[in-house]
């Protein structure tokens, strides 16, 4: 059974990626992982390292709390 927070994290990440008109392949490159591994992140199947979380928050200009489903506010 998937963790609900991981699923929401993945959904938020996908929404941000699509809004930025980026591909999963491009995002995998940003995180230095395979496209397949990035897809697993969006599908809520795996956790990501803290450094990847920071990279994503900076890239999309959102807070880590937003990505971690601790807040619905995207920015400070």
Secondary structure, 3 states (H helix, E strand, C coil): CCCHHHHHHHHHHHHHHHHCCCCHHHHHHHCCCCHHHHHHHHCCCCCCCHHHHHHHHHHHCCCHHHHCCCCCCCCC
